[in-house]
Amino acid sequence: MNGKVERFFGTLKSKLDRWEVDSLQQLNDALVPFRFWYNHVRPHRNLDGRTPAEVWKDDDLDFRPRTESWFAAWDGLLTGYYLRV
């Protein structure tokens, strides 16, 4: 579990290094889309290209996206396709 948390914070820090935060409230508001991007949009190499949400759902047998939506946040630093099954 510790490795998962370290990976999450490492990714968060690398993105925050390239994005200007003006206030604590802005940072708090920005964590919601970051968490969504990290868990539902960004494919993870160690999860065979799947997102954590796909792994947690554990629906490997029938993964055919029904809808595809472009996701962008943090002035374009967080981008990718959100695939809904």
JOMOQUI-V18752 format. One record per residue. N is the residue number from 1. PHI is phi in whole degrees, -180 to 180 (NA if undefined). OMEGA is omega in whole degrees, -180 to 180 (none if undefined). Layout:
n: [N N]
phi: [PHI PHI]
omega: [OMEGA OMEGA]
This chain:
n: [1 2 3 4 5 6 7 8 9 10 11 12 13 14 15 16 17 18 19 20 21 22 23 24 25 26 27 28 29 30 31 32 33 34 35 36 37 38 39 40 41 42 43 44 45 46 47 48 49 50 51 52 53 54 55 56 57 58 59 60 61 62 63 64 65 66 67 68 69 70 71 72 73 74 75 76 77 78 79 80 81 82 83 84 85]
phi: [NA -61 -63 -64 -68 -63 -63 -58 -69 -64 -67 -59 -62 -65 -75 -65 -64 -109 -133 -86 -108 -93 -157 -63 -64 -63 -63 -59 -67 -76 -70 -66 -67 -64 -61 -63 -60 -64 -92 -120 -112 -78 -72 -108 -60 -75 -110 58 79 -98 -89 -57 -62 -67 -68 -63 -69 54 -116 -68 -70 -134 -100 -125 -61 -91 -135 -130 -129 -77 -119 -146 -151 56 56 89 -74 -110 -139 154 -99 -97 -103 -100 -98]
omega: [-178 179 178 -180 179 179 179 -178 176 178 178 -179 -179 177 180 178 -177 -177 -178 178 -176 -177 177 179 178 178 179 179 -177 -178 179 178 177 180 178 -180 -177 -174 -173 -174 -173 175 -178 -178 -178 177 180 177 178 176 176 180 178 179 180 178 178 -180 -177 -172 -176 179 174 -178 176 178 180 -179 176 179 175 178 178 178 177 178 178 -179 176 179 175 -178 178 -180 none]
